[in-house]
Amino acid sequence: MPDEQRPRPLDKYRRPPSGEDDQPLPAEDRTSEQALRRERREATPEHEVYGALVQLVGGLATMLDLRFRSGHRRALPYSYLSDVEFDPGGTLTLAFPSVSVAITGRALSPVYQAIITQTALAVVESRSAYDDGGDEPYVDAIVVSGDDDDDASKPT
């Protein structure tokens, strides 16, 4: 059987060609349009923003990005997450070997579910102290403790 006709076992996991890359481009548009197409192909997987939660759609996240209202960000690997505790009263506690993360707020159940299923890309601290009381998760504070270097682990 020729190689072209032989089924390849990984074909079912490959994306079918979109067809748009096969169309010739005018010479002046070739570089920028090709860069744009390459950027689309290499884009990160789709995600949804749900209040204080940025959730991955169709895959698993490798790191959890903590975004503080000061603009400070810290990412922690899911592979080191050893314990997650959820108190419906408004506290979510994450245990990592060197740090503990306390997330306080309201309607944190979707955040908890996304973390334990490893689909949470980011947890975002509210930019203001105002809670509108809606259905979406609201994060009042994210506190990282237990790190040897206190300056690097806490937002300013």
N, C-alpha and C positions, 0 to 999 in steps of 0.2 A: 504494500500500500504506500503510495507516495506521501511524503511528509506533509504536503498541503492538505490532504484529505484525512490524515490521522487525527482523531480527537485528542485534544490536549486537556489534561485533567484540571488545570487551573482556569480554563476559559470561562467557566460559570461564575468566577469571581472577578473577571475583568470587565471594565465598563465598555459597552459597545461604542464604536466611533460615533461622534455626534454628527458628522457629515460636514460641519462648518469648516473644519480644518482642511478639508480636501479642496475647497474652492480657491482658485488662484486669486491673488490680490494684486492691485496695481503696485508698481515698484515703489512709489513714494509712501504707500501705506504699509508696506511689508514689515518693516521693523517694529513700528508701534503696535500694529494689529497683532503681530505674532507674540509680542511681549504681553499684550492684554490676554490673548488666548492661553498662553503659558501660565499667567497669573491665575486665571480662572481654574485651570486644571489643578494647580498646586494649592488652591485655597483651602482653608481649614474646613472641617465638616460643619454643616449647618448647626445653628444653635438658636435657642429661644430665650428671650428675656421675660422673666415672670417676677416682677417686683424686685426683690433683693437677690434673686437667683438667676444665674445664667446657666442654662441647661443644654447639654449636648443632645442632638437628635441623631439617633442611629449610630451608636458607638459608645466606647468607654473612654473616659478621660484618664490621663496618666497623672495629672497634678491638680490640686485644688488651689485656685487663685483667691486669696483673701484681699479684698479691695477696701481700704480704709478711706474715710471721708477726707482725710488730709491729702490724699493722692498717693500715699504710701501703699505699696502692694507687696504681698509675700505669697509665694507658691510652695505648697507642701505636697510631697509625693503620696499618692494613695497607697503605694506598696508598703509604706511605713505606718499607715493608720491602723492602730491596734484596738481601739474601742470608740464607740459612738454612743452617747447617752442623750436621750431626748426627754425633757420635762415639758409636758403640754402647757405648763404655766408660763413658758416663754424662754427656756434656756436649752441650748444645745451644746454639749461638751464633746470635743474631739481629743483623743489621746494619741500622741505620737511619741516615739522614744525620748526625744529631747525637749519637747514642748507640749503644752496643753493649750487648747484653743476653746474659749468660751464665747458663744454667740448668743446674744440676748435680743429679744424682739417679740413679735407677734405673728401668728399664723405660720410657724416654722415647720409644720409637718411636711410640706412639699420639699423644703430644704433638706430635712432629715431623710426623706425617701430618695432624693437625688444623690445624697452623699452615700447612703448605704448601697445604692445600685451603681455607684461610680459614674453617674452621668452629670453631676454638678461640675461645671467648668469654673464657676466663680460664685462667691458669696460677697455681696456688696453692702457695705455699711451705708445707711441712709445719709444723704448729703446734708440733711437738716434734722432738727430735733422734732419736727412736725410729723405726726402720724395721722394720715387721713382716715384710718379705720376701715379701709377697704378689705377685699378678700385676698389680695396679693400679700406674699410674705413681706414683712417689714423688719429690718435689722437695725436695732438701736445702737448696738456696740459689738465690736469684735475685739477680744482681749487675748493676746498671746502671752503665756507665762512659762517660766521654767527654763528659758534659754540662758546660756552662760553670758552672752553679750546682750544685755538689756537694751542698749541703744539701737541695735540692728533689728530687734524683734518687735519693738513697739512703735506705733505711729507717733509722729510729733505733732 
